[in-house]
Amino acid sequence: MKRVILTTDFSDNAKTAIEYGLQLFGSEGVTYTVLNTYREPGTSTAAMVSIAYYLYKESESLLAELKTELEEKYPNHSIETLAKHGSLYPVVNSLAKNGLADYVVVGTRGASQVQNFFLGSNTMDVLRNVEIPTIIVPKDCEFKNINSVALAVDFKPLQKQDILKPVVQLAGDQEAEICAFHIQENGQDVMSDESPEVIDFFHTCGDIPHKFENIKNENVAAGIGSYMDKSNADLMAIVARKHNFLERLFQKSITKEVSLLASFPMAVVKEK
């Protein structure tokens, strides 16, 4: 049984992400929790107690309305709701620690606000701190059947190949091919089917259709965007770890290249 957390701040972007998640993971063997976290503004202790109670009741009420709406549209899905005080990523990590979360789905503000998305939003907090696989859904992204998952890999070996298992399982559930690719920034970081990391990846894929491609491009973000457009992949998967190209991209200011990355639904697994 999978446990999928669908985060919401009751915005249209969050609603888009929730519906994407419901369609991505389906109804069989999955329990969904629609999660809203809230925090009271800084004020006196007595006032905080009152405000916290109000925020909790408002969150519960809005979640109940959203659950009714979702259950009408997705009657075969098992949907729960949870209103929780605190910041988003500690709450998600706590749920994961207690076996109540296997994946988390978050929405973004879209390419027009990509600087906020990368530098300061709940989405960035989740990417940096959440320990379970994260599905990032761009603004206005409509779900379509996943036939191809593009997995971006860098030159450094993974600590454990098991890190990729959630991506492989997701591809298997979708009956999709995994198309791994590496952006070669210079002449020293070339990868091939014979590279140990790629051989390990092939082994992890097992019976899931898979392939690998090395792509030369001095601009990693542009290379990723170009590959996604060329390959017609339906979902991009990436490993987030300290000092790799994903973190470097997320730390950039707004650019045309970085904006490309806000256009694709993305599955992010984190190296612990």
Secondary structure as UniProt FT lines:
FT   STRAND          2..7
FT   HELIX           12..25
FT   TURN            28..29
FT   STRAND          30..38
FT   HELIX           45..73
FT   TURN            75..76
FT   STRAND          78..85
FT   HELIX           88..97
FT   TURN            98..99
FT   STRAND          103..107
FT   HELIX           111..113
FT   HELIX           114..119
FT   HELIX           122..129
FT   STRAND          134..137
FT   TURN            139..140
FT   STRAND          148..152
FT   HELIX           161..164
FT   HELIX           165..174
FT   STRAND          177..184
FT   TURN            187..188
FT   TURN            193..194
FT   HELIX           196..205
FT   TURN            206..207
FT   STRAND          210..216
FT   HELIX           220..231
FT   STRAND          235..240
FT   TURN            242..243
FT   HELIX           245..250
FT   HELIX           256..261
FT   TURN            262..263
FT   STRAND          266..270
//
